[in-house]
Amino acid sequence: MSFQPTQEQKMAAEGLRKLLDNDIEPAFLAHGSGPIPKEMMVGWLKQLAEHGLTNAPHPEQYGGLGLDWVTHLRLYEEVGYSAMDIALPILINCVAADLLIQSAPEHIKERYLSGLLSGDIIASVGISEPDVGSDVAAVKTRAVRDGDDWIINGEKTWISNGELSDFFVCTCKTGEGELTHILLDRKEHPYEVRGIPKMGLNGQSTAQIFLSDVRVPVENTIGGIGAGLKNTLVTFERARVHMGAWGYSIARRAMDEAIKYSQQRTQHGKQIAGHQLIAEKIATMATEIDAARLLGIRAAEMIDLGLRCDKECAMAKWYGTEIAVKATRDALQIHGGNGVTTDFIVERLVREAIIAPIPDGTTEIQKLLIARALTGVQAFR
Ligand SMILES: Cc1cc2nc3c(=O)[nH]c(=O)nc-3n(C[C@H](O)[C@H](O)[C@H](O)COP(=O)(O)OP(=O)(O)OC[C@H]3O[C@@H](n4cnc5c(N)ncnc54)[C@H](O)[C@@H]3O)c2cc1C
């Protein structure tokens, strides 16, 4: 395992940092906290694709760069550092691309993959429902065969990219204990979408999706009938590595803001960075961010090596997202009263960090997965 980025990874991250610092982050901040219009989001995704996001870890035959997940993760961290509202759509697009590459029939790959990897197309992936959260096997949205079509009925919720996406990979129940992924094209198989206002990350979309007798050709089945649960678990591994990076990228930004502030602000006759209780907070942040990144890089390297890594991905997700909650809170505390105002970005980081321990399996679920891998005994129910 490489602790330090390679020369290529360093150069790629530096190039990306320049684009984010000089162009994308200022435009994102000027836009404000409201929903980012689709054209604006696609514009940013296309610029980022030129720097390896979303395309770095995917095969060249589909428009990817054929690099590794470790490189992708190092680049992903930079986007999260600047704007999680843009990094989250990239996470979903990347995971959807991986799912299509692994499991979709050729005609679906041909139709959607190059656009997805170039940033022109946005995807959604939906498991969660009003009554289905941590227990993913309990999906109720039903797909019933009618000749060469599926007829889909149900309701999905918390669907990232929902309002912006061009297609939606829906996890459907197709038989008793049988889950199947079906791709719905927004234009060809219309469904109703409603945005969900949240405490943060309202630039990107989180939505409810209502499916009422939606007719989709059976040839839009991804991964074969009944493969939905198995493929969801693989998807979760990729998503969880990104989720850990969501956490430590925000934490790193919060730490940098706190360091800057603590050097400038003086109280009791000296810079607050010189007060020991402030110094302790910064030292803890730095150490936890490094630990979280190392967990993430280890999991990504295991994905690259084709090793089983459900436990390692769960560790990366749990630890990265939880240290973000702590680090952003401490960064706000270091800002004192200024921290709660919208003049300083730490208040936004706190709101974005506290969301991270929930999607793609809550912290509690990650701990159950880790313990099950170690003991062989499941504690889910
Ligand atoms: C911003 C955001 C984006 C999301 N994006 C997507 C998306 O794109 N696609 C998608 O399908 N879903 C998405 N989700 C949904 C997300 O995956 C679920 O919210 C998550 O899995 C938890 O499910 P739940 O909210 O129903 O909570 P519940 O499952 O109801 O859990 C409630 C609480 O009970 C705990 N709990 C549940 N079961 C156990 C147990 N066995 N032991 C101990 N504690 C337990 C949980 O940890 C949690 O604290 C998103 C959610 C958010 C907030």
Ligand as a Chemical Component Dictionary entry (heavy atoms), coordinates in Angstrom:
data_LIG
# 
_chem_comp.id                   LIG 
_chem_comp.type                 NON-POLYMER 
_chem_comp.pdbx_formal_charge   0 
_chem_comp.three_letter_code    LIG 
# 
loop_
_chem_comp_atom.comp_id 
_chem_comp_atom.atom_id 
_chem_comp_atom.alt_atom_id 
_chem_comp_atom.type_symbol 
_chem_comp_atom.charge 
_chem_comp_atom.model_Cartn_x 
_chem_comp_atom.model_Cartn_y 
_chem_comp_atom.model_Cartn_z 
_chem_comp_atom.pdbx_ordinal 
LIG C1  C1  C 0 -28.501 12.885 1.569  1  
LIG C2  C2  C 0 -28.955 11.472 1.350  2  
LIG C3  C3  C 0 -28.766 10.883 0.114  3  
LIG C4  C4  C 0 -29.218 9.590  -0.128 4  
LIG N1  N1  N 0 -29.093 9.054  -1.380 5  
LIG C5  C5  C 0 -29.655 7.846  -1.656 6  
LIG C6  C6  C 0 -29.675 7.328  -2.984 7  
LIG O1  O1  O 0 -29.144 7.940  -3.936 8  
LIG N2  N2  N 0 -30.287 6.138  -3.221 9  
LIG C7  C7  C 0 -30.875 5.429  -2.225 10 
LIG O2  O2  O 0 -31.417 4.363  -2.499 11 
LIG N3  N3  N 0 -30.884 5.888  -0.936 12 
LIG C8  C8  C 0 -30.291 7.076  -0.636 13 
LIG N4  N4  N 0 -30.303 7.569  0.648  14 
LIG C9  C9  C 0 -30.992 6.808  1.698  15 
LIG C10 C10 C 0 -30.026 6.223  2.721  16 
LIG O3  O3  O 0 -29.288 5.175  2.161  17 
LIG C11 C11 C 0 -30.879 5.812  3.951  18 
LIG O4  O4  O 0 -31.340 7.015  4.537  19 
LIG C12 C12 C 0 -30.062 4.993  4.935  20 
LIG O5  O5  O 0 -29.760 3.734  4.412  21 
LIG C13 C13 C 0 -30.824 4.812  6.253  22 
LIG O6  O6  O 0 -32.123 4.416  6.047  23 
LIG P1  P1  P 0 -33.329 5.188  6.783  24 
LIG O7  O7  O 0 -33.128 6.638  6.558  25 
LIG O8  O8  O 0 -34.597 4.591  6.326  26 
LIG O9  O9  O 0 -33.099 4.895  8.306  27 
LIG P2  P2  P 0 -33.565 3.571  9.100  28 
LIG O10 O10 O 0 -33.121 2.344  8.381  29 
LIG O11 O11 O 0 -35.002 3.690  9.433  30 
LIG O12 O12 O 0 -32.717 3.719  10.419 31 
LIG C14 C14 C 0 -33.055 4.627  11.463 32 
LIG C15 C15 C 0 -32.030 4.461  12.588 33 
LIG O13 O13 O 0 -32.069 3.105  13.072 34 
LIG C16 C16 C 0 -30.773 2.509  12.983 35 
LIG N5  N5  N 0 -30.897 1.093  12.633 36 
LIG C17 C17 C 0 -31.609 0.526  11.638 37 
LIG N6  N6  N 0 -31.459 -0.816 11.659 38 
LIG C18 C18 C 0 -30.623 -1.094 12.690 39 
LIG C19 C19 C 0 -30.089 -2.294 13.236 40 
LIG N7  N7  N 0 -30.333 -3.503 12.719 41 
LIG N8  N8  N 0 -29.272 -2.201 14.319 42 
LIG C20 C20 C 0 -28.961 -0.986 14.864 43 
LIG N9  N9  N 0 -29.465 0.182  14.395 44 
LIG C21 C21 C 0 -30.273 0.127  13.314 45 
LIG C22 C22 C 0 -30.055 3.290  11.871 46 
LIG O14 O14 O 0 -28.657 3.210  12.015 47 
LIG C23 C23 C 0 -30.590 4.705  12.111 48 
LIG O15 O15 O 0 -29.859 5.307  13.142 49 
LIG C24 C24 C 0 -29.834 8.853  0.926  50 
LIG C25 C25 C 0 -29.997 9.449  2.176  51 
LIG C26 C26 C 0 -29.574 10.738 2.397  52 
LIG C27 C27 C 0 -29.777 11.363 3.747  53 
# 
loop_
_chem_comp_bond.comp_id 
_chem_comp_bond.atom_id_1 
_chem_comp_bond.atom_id_2 
_chem_comp_bond.value_order 
_chem_comp_bond.pdbx_ordinal 
LIG C1  C2  SING 1  
LIG C2  C3  SING 2  
LIG C2  C26 DOUB 3  
LIG C3  C4  DOUB 4  
LIG C4  N1  SING 5  
LIG C4  C24 SING 6  
LIG N1  C5  DOUB 7  
LIG C5  C6  SING 8  
LIG C5  C8  SING 9  
LIG C6  O1  DOUB 10 
LIG C6  N2  SING 11 
LIG N2  C7  SING 12 
LIG C7  O2  DOUB 13 
LIG C7  N3  SING 14 
LIG N3  C8  DOUB 15 
LIG C8  N4  SING 16 
LIG N4  C9  SING 17 
LIG N4  C24 SING 18 
LIG C9  C10 SING 19 
LIG C10 O3  SING 20 
LIG C10 C11 SING 21 
LIG C11 O4  SING 22 
LIG C11 C12 SING 23 
LIG C12 O5  SING 24 
LIG C12 C13 SING 25 
LIG C13 O6  SING 26 
LIG O6  P1  SING 27 
LIG P1  O7  DOUB 28 
LIG P1  O8  SING 29 
LIG P1  O9  SING 30 
LIG O9  P2  SING 31 
LIG P2  O10 DOUB 32 
LIG P2  O11 SING 33 
LIG P2  O12 SING 34 
LIG O12 C14 SING 35 
LIG C14 C15 SING 36 
LIG C15 O13 SING 37 
LIG C15 C23 SING 38 
LIG O13 C16 SING 39 
LIG C16 N5  SING 40 
LIG C16 C22 SING 41 
LIG N5  C17 SING 42 
LIG N5  C21 SING 43 
LIG C17 N6  DOUB 44 
LIG N6  C18 SING 45 
LIG C18 C19 SING 46 
LIG C18 C21 DOUB 47 
LIG C19 N7  SING 48 
LIG C19 N8  DOUB 49 
LIG N8  C20 SING 50 
LIG C20 N9  DOUB 51 
LIG N9  C21 SING 52 
LIG C22 O14 SING 53 
LIG C22 C23 SING 54 
LIG C23 O15 SING 55 
LIG C24 C25 DOUB 56 
LIG C25 C26 SING 57 
LIG C26 C27 SING 58 
# 
